[in-house]
Amino acid sequence: MKVKTRIFLPTLAFLLLTTAALTFEAPWVDPDTALKKLLDGNRSFVANKLTIKESSAPTKRLGLVAGQHPYAVILSCSDSRVPPEIIFDKGLGELFVIRDAGNIADPIVLGSIEYAVEHLGSSLIMVMGHTRCGAVKATLDATGHEDPNVGAIVKKISPAVQLARKKIKGNDQAGLYASAINFNVKLSAQSLLSESPLIRSLVDSGKVRIVCAEYDVQDGTVKTMSCKMK
């Protein structure tokens, strides 16, 4: 009888801990705190002091089985050098990440973001471009004869390239490239507001904040910037 008791008690304790983990709900994180978490994590990444292993432990995974409550949405490029979870040093359940070539916002991206802010409680949307973006470079070099699907990406980024060409005079190709990347981020951020009444409403109410940023593939830093066109 004593042997059975010794076996039963640890089993019961495990079941109680597992049940508690499955029913845990993370508290809502305000936009300013969410942004601070991201930038603090980026500093850890740059310093090569990642904590992702600890924040992705089995107990954390169990706690997310019943649901997720990511505090930030990251719209970023699909570039293999720009994995948000790593460059922000974040584990399971923290970020709702949407990636495509050129961090552009089409209806599917908009719907995904709407889901995160309306149903998952995400309070921060970061639109993040990056240096040496291949999608922007392809648009700069476009001839108009691209394959249809690639052409759709080029078409979406073209307004940013046009704005950059108006701003950067002369033969400053590096400046033109950097300006196009910058404008592309801002246009994507603006489209979230102009093409999604839901996002616009949540931003206007102060429940959600949109932040523009750029990741430097060389030094690893993420720098925020104004989303205003200038």
Buried (B, 14 or more C-beta within 10 A) or exposed (E): EEEEEEEEEEEEEEEEEBEEBEEBEBEEBBBEEBBEBBBEBBBBBBEEEBEBEEBBEEEBEBBBEEBBBBBBBBBBBBBEBBEBBEBBBBBBBBBBBBBBBBBBBBEEBBEBBBBBBBEBBBBBBBBBBBBBBBBBBBBBEBEEEBEEEBEEBBEBBBBBBEBBEEBBEEEEEEBBBBBBBBBBBBBBBBBBBEBBEBBBBBBEEEBBBBBBBBBBEEEBBBEBEEBEEE
